Amino acid sequence: MTKSEIVIASHAGFCFGVKRATGMLEERINSAARGERIFTLGNLIHNESYMERLDALGVRVIGESELSELCESARSESPVTVFVRAHGMTVETESLLSELHGKNPSFNFVDCTCPYVARIHGIAEKNSSPDNVFILVGRADHPECVGILSRFDGEKYTVADSRDFEKFLESGGLSKITKKRPIIAAQTTSNMGEYDETQKKIKNLCTNAIIFDTICKVTQERQTEAAELAKVCDGVVVIGGKNSSNTAKLFDICREFCGLTVIVGSVAELDVAAFAACRKIGIVAGASTPGYIIQEVFKTMSENMNKVENFEEMLESSLKTLNTGDTVTGYVTYVTDAELQLDVGAKVTGIIKAEQISDDPSFKLTENFKVGDEVEAFVIRVSDVEGICELSKKRVDSDRNSKKVEEAATTGEILEGLIVEVVKGGAVASVGGVRVFIPASQTGIPKDGDMTVLAKQNVKLRVIEVKASERGRGKKIIGSIKSVLNEERREREAAFWAALEEGQQYTGKVKSMTSYGAFVDLGAGVDGMVHSTELSWKHIKSPAEVVAIGDEITVYVKSFDAEKKRISLGYKTEEMNPWFIFTNKYAIGDVAPVKIVNMMPFGAFAEIVDGVDGLIHISQIAKTRIAQPADVLELGQVVDAKIIDIDNEKQKVSLSIRALLEETAEEVVEEAAEANEAPVEE
């Protein structure tokens, strides 16, 4: 019988949005305050198995109708936290949650809406207008679509696919989209091919349509990969929730190219026998499928596909005696802190000494095992005379971890390990006791950087190669920290671009400068540029006149091109405008200390505030006629001047020294007159 090849799609399992939502919830579960009650508003993700696990951890699913009552029950000693699913919520639900939190601080909610979905929310809100008609390609009853449509205030419709769009046109939709400007978007998990067809039809009918690319990039890659895999496989297993939109689309795509395509929610629904004749089997999974379910399906397929279902062989196997090197499963019949005794289904009794279970001297067998527990162990020695077989659980655990680590090279699973040694050319991580070598180029440390910083650090890594040891014994496992760091960086960057909007403010550090502007690190590995003209209201020769490398500044997004990965930033604000500063500080009639900065035949220019000069006409410099301003004034001299006129349109200011001199003279005359009128005391 030819051995079957089983291939897992590289994009199988949790997408970024789902991983983000489940991560936020699981982190909260682990750090929950005493008495805190945690809920999800609807199923956090479309996966029954995962939701059952949450239920076992005490996380309950509620509907919107229960929110008000839940808010009333929240107390400081028993707070309530509601997690909003990755698919998002309606604008009405969001308002209700905010209102309830305002009423009761012990009632909180965490918005786990996927950034890609949140971006479509923004599109719907920004384009709300009676002049527009919103067409959303997706499933009308899907929570994501319901939430998106609630954000559009105007005429709106949903179509499932290009065929459904044709029906919409035939039933009167054509007049609707030609009378107004169509705004087109798609559910993040829509079929890319169907969306392309719908776009083509709209473009042929309307020249003013605005079409947004809203299908998640990971969804596109997942669908493309599923199609390519289905083309070369004899059978395909699609794993995902029955109510999952993206899983249903994967099933349809795979079935188009491979007749033997089945969909399962968990390993319990898998009929391995149906694939008995398959040489190559593909496994794909929806965005809401946890990794552990994918691994269970892979393991079950791997272990069962190549068994020879022959009664004689099965009978012979059941009658085999135990031999050194075998792996056996037994049930605990007796426990002490010195050893375990097991029924291993043979004529001998299995014995596992404490040192063959754990290296930890504080590990108590009586606290960790009980009669009836199932234990898998490696046979060290068999004695028919003594009626015992000595076993080792440590050996099985080590072998199992080795197998898991080696399988990770195929599945791409991310593993966690501890850096136990920094050696020449790289570092060594221990993953469940299995040594994984990480070359220097795969550590994520820059070339010639100090790799000792990795020592004793817990790291995430991928196995990229398993090869025979150079000494001919065992296997050498090669890992990469860098690939995990790069994936996390790409996910952060994707989330950043998905959430990016014009006008958003960021606080970042000046990373570098050129003659024409400064580059600012906005986080998530993304830089933006502030042009020199956006750094200051005054003309500057170099960005260094305003900022320095390492400065932390607040900027805002002026424009961006997600395709070219370019962001144009603004730094200067109206509050920084010299004219704004001047007009908020001074008015006509005010007296200001001014600095003489330039002199012309017709007068002198004086700086009032940094960036704003005023003109002191030659007739306003002195009480008497002067030939030139230099007869009275000097460059750099600071004098008091009265503001006699402000031209806001031309941003010009007229100043007068003479007005102050005349006012002073009048005051002297008035004081003298008052002195002359005063009675003389005898």
QUIZIZI-V479754 format. One record per residue. N is the residue number from 1. RES is the residue in three letters. SS is DSSP state (A for helix, B for strand, O for the rest). NEAR is the number of other C-alpha atoms within 8 Angstrom. D_CENTER is the distance of its C-alpha to the mean C-alpha in Angstrom with 1 decimal. Layout:
BEGIN
((N/RES/SS/NEAR/D_CENTER) (N/RES/SS/NEAR/D_CENTER))
END
This chain:
BEGIN
((1/MET/O/3/46.3) (2/THR/O/4/43.6) (3/LYS/O/7/40.5) (4/SER/O/10/37.4) (5/GLU/B/7/34.3) (6/ILE/B/11/31.0) (7/VAL/B/8/27.8) (8/ILE/B/11/24.3) (9/ALA/O/12/22.0) (10/SER/O/6/19.3) (11/HIS/O/10/16.7) (12/ALA/O/13/18.0) (13/GLY/O/13/16.0) (14/PHE/O/13/12.7) (15/CYS/O/9/10.3) (16/PHE/A/8/6.5) (17/GLY/A/12/7.0) (18/VAL/A/13/9.9) (19/LYS/A/9/8.7) (20/ARG/A/10/6.2) (21/ALA/A/14/9.4) (22/THR/A/9/11.9) (23/GLY/A/8/10.5) (24/MET/A/9/10.8) (25/LEU/A/9/14.2) (26/GLU/A/8/15.5) (27/GLU/A/8/14.9) (28/ARG/A/8/16.8) (29/ILE/A/8/19.5) (30/ASN/A/6/20.1) (31/SER/A/6/20.4) (32/ALA/O/7/22.1) (33/ALA/O/5/25.1) (34/ARG/O/6/28.6) (35/GLY/O/7/29.4) (36/GLU/O/11/26.0) (37/ARG/B/9/25.6) (38/ILE/B/12/22.2) (39/PHE/B/12/22.0) (40/THR/B/14/19.7) (41/LEU/B/13/20.6) (42/GLY/O/9/21.6) (43/ASN/O/9/20.2) (44/LEU/O/13/16.5) (45/ILE/O/10/16.3) (46/HIS/O/11/19.3) (47/ASN/O/13/20.7) (48/GLU/A/8/23.9) (49/SER/A/8/24.0) (50/TYR/A/8/20.7) (51/MET/A/11/21.8) (52/GLU/A/8/25.2) (53/ARG/A/8/23.6) (54/LEU/A/10/22.0) (55/ASP/A/9/25.4) (56/ALA/A/7/27.0) (57/LEU/O/6/24.9) (58/GLY/O/7/26.1) (59/VAL/O/11/23.2) (60/ARG/B/9/24.9) (61/VAL/B/9/24.0) (62/ILE/B/10/25.5) (63/GLY/O/8/26.2) (64/GLU/A/7/26.2) (65/SER/A/5/30.0) (66/GLU/A/8/29.6) (67/LEU/A/10/27.4) (68/SER/A/8/30.4) (69/GLU/A/7/32.3) (70/LEU/A/9/29.5) (71/CYS/A/13/29.1) (72/GLU/A/7/32.8) (73/SER/A/6/32.7) (74/ALA/O/12/30.0) (75/ARG/B/9/31.7) (76/SER/O/6/30.8) (77/GLU/O/7/32.1) (78/SER/B/11/30.2) (79/PRO/O/13/27.0) (80/VAL/B/15/24.9) (81/THR/B/12/21.1) (82/VAL/B/11/19.9) (83/PHE/B/14/16.5) (84/VAL/B/15/15.7) (85/ARG/O/16/14.7) (86/ALA/O/12/11.7) (87/HIS/O/11/14.5) (88/GLY/O/15/14.8) (89/MET/O/13/18.3) (90/THR/O/11/21.2) (91/VAL/A/9/22.0) (92/GLU/A/7/24.9) (93/THR/A/9/23.0) (94/GLU/A/9/20.7) (95/SER/A/8/23.9) (96/LEU/A/8/25.6) (97/LEU/A/10/22.9) (98/SER/A/8/23.0) (99/GLU/A/8/26.8) (100/LEU/A/11/27.1) (101/HIS/A/13/25.0) (102/GLY/A/7/27.3) (103/LYS/A/6/30.3) (104/ASN/O/10/29.3) (105/PRO/O/7/27.1) (106/SER/O/12/27.1) (107/PHE/B/13/25.3) (108/ASN/B/10/21.5) (109/PHE/B/10/18.6) (110/VAL/B/8/14.8) (111/ASP/B/8/13.0) (112/CYS/O/12/10.4) (113/THR/O/14/10.6) (114/CYS/O/14/8.2) (115/PRO/A/10/7.3) (116/TYR/A/13/9.7) (117/VAL/A/13/12.2) (118/ALA/A/11/12.0) (119/ARG/A/10/12.9) (120/ILE/A/11/15.9) (121/HIS/A/11/16.9) (122/GLY/A/9/17.3) (123/ILE/A/8/19.3) (124/ALA/A/13/21.5) (125/GLU/A/10/22.2) (126/LYS/A/6/23.0) (127/ASN/O/9/25.3) (128/SER/O/11/27.1) (129/SER/O/8/30.8) (130/PRO/O/8/34.1) (131/ASP/O/6/34.5) (132/ASN/B/13/31.5) (133/VAL/B/16/31.0) (134/PHE/B/14/27.5) (135/ILE/B/12/27.3) (136/LEU/B/14/24.3) (137/VAL/B/14/24.4) (138/GLY/O/13/23.4) (139/ARG/O/11/24.8) (140/ALA/O/9/26.4) (141/ASP/O/6/26.2) (142/HIS/O/9/22.6) (143/PRO/A/9/20.6) (144/GLU/A/11/18.0) (145/CYS/A/13/21.0) (146/VAL/A/12/22.8) (147/GLY/A/14/20.1) (148/ILE/A/13/19.8) (149/LEU/A/10/23.6) (150/SER/O/10/24.1) (151/ARG/O/13/22.5) (152/PHE/O/12/25.2) (153/ASP/O/9/28.5) (154/GLY/O/10/31.0) (155/GLU/B/8/32.2) (156/LYS/B/10/29.6) (157/TYR/B/8/29.7) (158/THR/B/10/27.8) (159/VAL/B/14/29.0) (160/ALA/O/11/27.9) (161/ASP/O/11/28.7) (162/SER/A/11/31.1) (163/ARG/A/7/34.1) (164/ASP/A/9/33.1) (165/PHE/A/11/32.8) (166/GLU/A/8/36.4) (167/LYS/A/8/37.6) (168/PHE/A/11/36.0) (169/LEU/A/9/37.9) (170/GLU/A/8/41.1) (171/SER/A/7/41.0) (172/GLY/A/8/41.0) (173/GLY/A/9/37.5) (174/LEU/A/10/38.9) (175/SER/A/7/40.6) (176/LYS/A/9/37.5) (177/ILE/A/11/35.3) (178/THR/A/10/38.2) (179/LYS/A/6/39.2) (180/LYS/O/9/35.8) (181/ARG/B/12/32.9) (182/PRO/B/14/30.5) (183/ILE/B/13/26.7) (184/ILE/B/12/25.1) (185/ALA/B/13/21.6) (186/ALA/B/13/20.5) (187/GLN/O/13/18.6) (188/THR/O/10/15.4) (189/THR/O/9/17.2) (190/SER/O/13/20.5) (191/ASN/O/9/22.8) (192/MET/A/8/22.4) (193/GLY/A/6/26.2) (194/GLU/A/10/27.2) (195/TYR/A/13/25.1) (196/ASP/A/8/26.7) (197/GLU/A/9/30.1) (198/THR/A/11/29.5) (199/GLN/A/9/28.6) (200/LYS/A/8/31.8) (201/LYS/A/8/33.9) (202/ILE/A/9/32.5) (203/LYS/A/9/33.1) (204/ASN/A/7/36.7) (205/LEU/A/7/37.4) (206/CYS/O/10/35.7) (207/THR/O/6/35.5) (208/ASN/O/6/33.5) (209/ALA/O/11/30.6) (210/ILE/B/8/27.1) (211/ILE/B/8/24.7) (212/PHE/O/8/20.9) (213/ASP/O/6/18.9) (214/THR/O/10/16.4) (215/ILE/O/12/16.3) (216/CYS/O/9/13.0) (217/LYS/A/6/13.6) (218/VAL/A/8/12.9) (219/THR/A/11/15.4) (220/GLN/A/11/17.8) (221/GLU/A/9/17.7) (222/ARG/A/10/18.1) (223/GLN/A/12/21.1) (224/THR/A/8/22.7) (225/GLU/A/10/22.6) (226/ALA/A/13/24.0) (227/ALA/A/11/26.8) (228/GLU/A/8/27.7) (229/LEU/A/10/27.8) (230/ALA/A/15/29.9) (231/LYS/A/9/32.4) (232/VAL/A/7/33.3) (233/CYS/O/12/33.3) (234/ASP/O/11/36.2) (235/GLY/B/14/34.0) (236/VAL/B/15/30.3) (237/VAL/B/12/28.7) (238/VAL/B/15/25.7) (239/ILE/B/15/23.9) (240/GLY/O/17/22.2) (241/GLY/O/14/23.0) (242/LYS/O/9/26.0) (243/ASN/O/6/24.3) (244/SER/O/12/21.2) (245/SER/A/9/21.3) (246/ASN/A/11/19.4) (247/THR/A/15/21.6) (248/ALA/A/10/24.7) (249/LYS/A/11/24.0) (250/LEU/A/14/23.6) (251/PHE/A/12/26.9) (252/ASP/A/8/28.6) (253/ILE/A/11/27.5) (254/CYS/A/14/28.7) (255/ARG/A/11/31.9) (256/GLU/A/7/32.8) (257/PHE/A/9/33.2) (258/CYS/O/13/34.1) (259/GLY/O/7/36.6) (260/LEU/O/8/35.8) (261/THR/B/12/32.3) (262/VAL/B/8/31.6) (263/ILE/B/9/28.7) (264/VAL/B/12/28.3) (265/GLY/O/12/26.2) (266/SER/O/11/27.1) (267/VAL/A/10/29.5) (268/ALA/A/4/32.3) (269/GLU/A/7/32.4) (270/LEU/O/8/32.8) (271/ASP/O/6/36.3) (272/VAL/A/9/36.6) (273/ALA/A/6/40.2) (274/ALA/A/6/39.1) (275/PHE/A/10/37.8) (276/ALA/O/7/40.9) (277/ALA/O/5/42.1) (278/CYS/O/9/38.7) (279/ARG/O/10/38.5) (280/LYS/B/12/34.8) (281/ILE/B/15/32.3) (282/GLY/B/14/28.6) (283/ILE/B/14/25.9) (284/VAL/B/15/22.9) (285/ALA/B/15/20.5) (286/GLY/O/16/18.5) (287/ALA/O/12/14.8) (288/SER/O/14/15.8) (289/THR/O/15/18.0) (290/PRO/O/9/17.6) (291/GLY/A/8/18.4) (292/TYR/A/6/21.6) (293/ILE/A/10/23.1) (294/ILE/A/12/22.7) (295/GLN/A/8/24.3) (296/GLU/A/9/27.1) (297/VAL/A/11/27.9) (298/PHE/A/11/28.0) (299/LYS/A/8/30.2) (300/THR/A/9/32.5) (301/MET/A/10/32.9) (302/SER/A/9/33.6) (303/GLU/A/8/36.1) (304/ASN/A/8/38.0) (305/MET/O/12/38.1) (306/ASN/O/9/40.7) (307/LYS/O/6/42.9) (308/VAL/O/4/46.5) (309/GLU/O/6/47.4) (310/ASN/O/6/51.1) (311/PHE/A/6/53.0) (312/GLU/A/6/55.3) (313/GLU/A/8/52.5) (314/MET/A/9/50.7) (315/LEU/A/8/54.0) (316/GLU/A/8/54.7) (317/SER/A/7/51.3) (318/SER/A/6/51.9) (319/LEU/O/6/55.2) (320/LYS/O/6/54.0) (321/THR/O/5/54.8) (322/LEU/O/8/52.4) (323/ASN/O/8/52.3) (324/THR/O/8/50.9) (325/GLY/O/7/47.4) (326/ASP/O/8/46.6) (327/THR/B/9/43.6) (328/VAL/B/9/44.7) (329/THR/B/9/43.3) (330/GLY/B/13/45.4) (331/TYR/B/12/45.6) (332/VAL/B/16/46.4) (333/THR/B/10/50.0) (334/TYR/B/9/50.6) (335/VAL/B/13/48.6) (336/THR/O/8/49.6) (337/ASP/O/8/47.8) (338/ALA/O/7/49.7) (339/GLU/B/11/48.8) (340/LEU/B/14/47.7) (341/GLN/B/12/50.1) (342/LEU/B/12/48.8) (343/ASP/B/11/50.3) (344/VAL/O/11/49.3) (345/GLY/O/5/51.4) (346/ALA/O/8/54.2) (347/LYS/O/5/57.5) (348/VAL/O/10/56.1) (349/THR/B/12/53.9) (350/GLY/B/13/50.7) (351/ILE/B/12/50.3) (352/ILE/B/13/47.2) (353/LYS/B/11/48.0) (354/ALA/A/11/45.6) (355/GLU/A/6/45.0) (356/GLN/A/12/43.9) (357/ILE/O/10/41.1) (358/SER/O/9/39.4) (359/ASP/O/6/40.0) (360/ASP/O/5/39.2) (361/PRO/O/5/42.6) (362/SER/O/4/41.4) (363/PHE/O/6/40.1) (364/LYS/O/7/42.5) (365/LEU/A/13/43.3) (366/THR/A/9/44.8) (367/GLU/A/6/41.6) (368/ASN/A/6/39.3) (369/PHE/O/9/41.6) (370/LYS/O/10/43.9) (371/VAL/O/9/46.5) (372/GLY/O/7/45.1) (373/ASP/O/8/41.8) (374/GLU/B/8/41.0) (375/VAL/B/9/40.8) (376/GLU/B/10/40.3) (377/ALA/B/14/42.3) (378/PHE/B/13/43.8) (379/VAL/B/16/47.6) (380/ILE/B/10/49.2) (381/ARG/B/9/52.8) (382/VAL/B/11/55.0) (383/SER/B/9/58.5) (384/ASP/O/7/60.5) (385/VAL/O/4/63.3) (386/GLU/O/5/61.3) (387/GLY/O/9/59.4) (388/ILE/B/11/55.9) (389/CYS/B/13/53.0) (390/GLU/B/11/50.9) (391/LEU/B/14/47.1) (392/SER/B/14/44.0) (393/LYS/A/13/40.6) (394/LYS/A/10/39.0) (395/ARG/A/10/39.9) (396/VAL/A/12/38.2) (397/ASP/A/8/35.0) (398/SER/A/11/35.0) (399/ASP/A/8/35.8) (400/ARG/A/8/33.1) (401/ASN/A/12/30.5) (402/SER/A/9/31.9) (403/LYS/A/8/31.6) (404/LYS/A/8/28.0) (405/VAL/A/12/27.2) (406/GLU/A/11/29.2) (407/GLU/A/8/27.7) (408/ALA/A/13/24.2) (409/ALA/A/13/25.5) (410/THR/A/7/25.8) (411/THR/A/8/22.9) (412/GLY/O/9/20.3) (413/GLU/O/7/19.3) (414/ILE/O/10/17.5) (415/LEU/B/10/20.1) (416/GLU/B/9/20.5) (417/GLY/B/12/23.5) (418/LEU/B/11/25.4) (419/ILE/B/15/26.8) (420/VAL/B/10/30.5) (421/GLU/B/9/32.0) (422/VAL/B/12/31.5) (423/VAL/B/7/34.1) (424/LYS/O/5/35.4) (425/GLY/O/6/33.0) (426/GLY/B/13/29.9) (427/ALA/B/16/29.0) (428/VAL/B/13/29.6) (429/ALA/B/14/27.2) (430/SER/B/12/28.6) (431/VAL/B/13/26.7) (432/GLY/O/7/28.7) (433/GLY/O/7/31.8) (434/VAL/B/11/31.2) (435/ARG/B/9/31.3) (436/VAL/B/12/28.7) (437/PHE/B/12/29.5) (438/ILE/B/14/26.8) (439/PRO/B/12/28.3) (440/ALA/A/12/27.8) (441/SER/A/10/26.1) (442/GLN/A/12/23.4) (443/THR/O/12/22.8) (444/GLY/O/9/20.4) (445/ILE/O/10/23.2) (446/PRO/O/6/24.6) (447/LYS/O/6/28.1) (448/ASP/O/4/30.8) (449/GLY/O/6/28.3) (450/ASP/O/6/29.2) (451/MET/A/11/28.0) (452/THR/A/6/29.6) (453/VAL/A/5/26.6) (454/LEU/A/8/25.1) (455/ALA/O/10/28.1) (456/LYS/O/8/27.6) (457/GLN/O/7/23.8) (458/ASN/B/8/21.8) (459/VAL/B/9/19.6) (460/LYS/B/10/17.5) (461/LEU/B/14/19.3) (462/ARG/B/15/20.3) (463/VAL/B/15/23.9) (464/ILE/B/9/24.9) (465/GLU/B/8/28.6) (466/VAL/B/11/31.4) (467/LYS/B/7/34.9) (468/ALA/B/9/38.3) (469/SER/O/9/39.1) (470/GLU/O/5/41.3) (471/ARG/O/4/43.9) (472/GLY/O/6/44.1) (473/ARG/O/7/42.9) (474/GLY/O/6/39.7) (475/LYS/B/8/36.5) (476/LYS/B/10/34.3) (477/ILE/B/13/30.6) (478/ILE/B/12/28.3) (479/GLY/B/14/24.7) (480/SER/B/14/21.8) (481/ILE/O/14/19.3) (482/LYS/A/11/18.4) (483/SER/A/10/17.1) (484/VAL/A/12/14.5) (485/LEU/A/9/13.6) (486/ASN/A/8/13.5) (487/GLU/A/8/11.3) (488/GLU/A/8/8.7) (489/ARG/A/10/9.3) (490/ARG/A/8/9.2) (491/GLU/A/9/5.8) (492/ARG/A/10/4.7) (493/GLU/A/11/7.6) (494/ALA/A/8/7.1) (495/ALA/A/10/4.5) (496/PHE/A/9/7.1) (497/TRP/A/8/9.9) (498/ALA/A/9/9.2) (499/ALA/A/10/9.4) (500/LEU/O/7/12.2) (501/GLU/O/6/15.6) (502/GLU/O/9/19.1) (503/GLY/O/7/20.2) (504/GLN/O/8/17.0) (505/GLN/B/8/17.9) (506/TYR/B/8/16.4) (507/THR/B/9/18.1) (508/GLY/B/12/18.2) (509/LYS/B/12/20.8) (510/VAL/B/16/23.3) (511/LYS/B/10/22.7) (512/SER/B/8/25.8) (513/MET/B/12/28.5) (514/THR/B/7/30.7) (515/SER/O/6/33.9) (516/TYR/O/9/32.1) (517/GLY/B/12/29.0) (518/ALA/B/14/26.3) (519/PHE/B/12/22.9) (520/VAL/B/13/20.3) (521/ASP/B/12/17.2) (522/LEU/O/12/14.4) (523/GLY/O/7/11.8) (524/ALA/O/8/9.1) (525/GLY/O/9/12.4) (526/VAL/O/8/13.3) (527/ASP/B/10/16.9) (528/GLY/B/12/18.9) (529/MET/B/11/22.6) (530/VAL/B/14/25.0) (531/HIS/B/12/28.4) (532/SER/A/12/31.5) (533/THR/A/8/32.6) (534/GLU/A/11/29.6) (535/LEU/A/12/30.1) (536/SER/O/11/33.4) (537/TRP/O/10/35.9) (538/LYS/O/5/38.6) (539/HIS/O/6/39.2) (540/ILE/O/9/37.9) (541/LYS/O/5/38.9) (542/SER/O/9/35.8) (543/PRO/A/16/32.3) (544/ALA/A/7/33.7) (545/GLU/A/7/35.9) (546/VAL/O/7/32.9) (547/VAL/O/8/30.1) (548/ALA/O/8/30.0) (549/ILE/O/9/27.5) (550/GLY/O/7/25.5) (551/ASP/O/8/26.0) (552/GLU/B/8/23.2) (553/ILE/B/8/23.4) (554/THR/B/9/21.9) (555/VAL/B/11/21.3) (556/TYR/B/12/20.4) (557/VAL/B/14/19.3) (558/LYS/B/10/22.6) (559/SER/B/8/21.5) (560/PHE/B/10/19.2) (561/ASP/B/8/19.5) (562/ALA/O/7/16.3) (563/GLU/O/5/18.5) (564/LYS/O/5/20.2) (565/LYS/O/7/17.1) (566/ARG/B/9/19.3) (567/ILE/B/12/18.9) (568/SER/B/12/22.0) (569/LEU/B/14/22.0) (570/GLY/B/13/24.6) (571/TYR/O/11/25.9) (572/LYS/O/10/29.3) (573/THR/O/7/29.7) (574/GLU/A/6/32.8) (575/GLU/A/6/33.3) (576/MET/A/9/33.7) (577/ASN/O/10/36.3) (578/PRO/A/11/39.7) (579/TRP/A/9/41.5) (580/PHE/A/10/39.2) (581/ILE/A/11/40.0) (582/PHE/A/11/43.7) (583/THR/A/8/44.2) (584/ASN/A/7/42.5) (585/LYS/A/6/44.8) (586/TYR/O/7/48.1) (587/ALA/O/9/50.3) (588/ILE/O/8/53.7) (589/GLY/O/7/56.4) (590/ASP/O/8/54.2) (591/VAL/B/8/55.4) (592/ALA/B/9/53.1) (593/PRO/B/9/53.6) (594/VAL/B/12/53.1) (595/LYS/B/12/53.3) (596/ILE/B/16/55.5) (597/VAL/B/10/53.4) (598/ASN/B/8/55.7) (599/MET/B/11/59.2) (600/MET/B/8/60.7) (601/PRO/O/7/64.3) (602/PHE/O/8/63.3) (603/GLY/B/14/61.4) (604/ALA/B/14/58.7) (605/PHE/B/13/54.9) (606/ALA/B/13/53.4) (607/GLU/B/13/49.8) (608/ILE/B/12/48.9) (609/VAL/B/10/45.2) (610/ASP/O/6/43.1) (611/GLY/O/8/42.8) (612/VAL/B/10/45.5) (613/ASP/B/11/49.2) (614/GLY/B/12/52.2) (615/LEU/B/11/55.6) (616/ILE/B/14/58.8) (617/HIS/B/12/61.5) (618/ILE/A/13/64.7) (619/SER/A/9/66.5) (620/GLN/A/12/64.1) (621/ILE/O/13/64.4) (622/ALA/O/12/67.9) (623/LYS/O/8/70.6) (624/THR/O/4/73.0) (625/ARG/O/6/72.6) (626/ILE/O/9/71.2) (627/ALA/O/5/71.3) (628/GLN/O/10/67.8) (629/PRO/A/15/64.8) (630/ALA/A/7/65.4) (631/ASP/A/7/68.7) (632/VAL/O/8/66.8) (633/LEU/O/8/63.2) (634/GLU/O/7/61.5) (635/LEU/O/9/58.1) (636/GLY/O/7/55.7) (637/GLN/O/8/57.9) (638/VAL/B/8/56.2) (639/VAL/B/8/58.2) (640/ASP/B/9/57.8) (641/ALA/B/12/57.7) (642/LYS/B/13/57.6) (643/ILE/B/15/55.1) (644/ILE/B/10/57.4) (645/ASP/B/8/55.2) (646/ILE/B/11/51.5) (647/ASP/B/8/50.6) (648/ASN/O/6/46.9) (649/GLU/O/4/46.9) (650/LYS/O/5/48.1) (651/GLN/O/8/46.6) (652/LYS/B/9/50.0) (653/VAL/B/12/51.8) (654/SER/B/12/55.5) (655/LEU/B/14/56.9) (656/SER/B/14/60.3) (657/ILE/O/13/62.1) (658/ARG/A/11/65.4) (659/ALA/A/9/64.3) (660/LEU/A/10/63.8) (661/LEU/A/10/67.1) (662/GLU/A/9/68.9) (663/GLU/A/8/67.3) (664/THR/A/8/68.4) (665/ALA/A/8/71.9) (666/GLU/A/8/72.2) (667/GLU/A/8/71.2) (668/VAL/A/8/73.9) (669/VAL/A/8/76.5) (670/GLU/A/8/75.5) (671/GLU/A/8/75.7) (672/ALA/A/8/79.2) (673/ALA/A/8/80.4) (674/GLU/A/8/79.4) (675/ALA/A/7/81.2) (676/ASN/A/6/84.4) (677/GLU/A/6/84.4) (678/ALA/O/6/84.1) (679/PRO/O/4/87.5) (680/VAL/O/4/89.3) (681/GLU/O/3/89.9) (682/GLU/O/2/93.5))
END
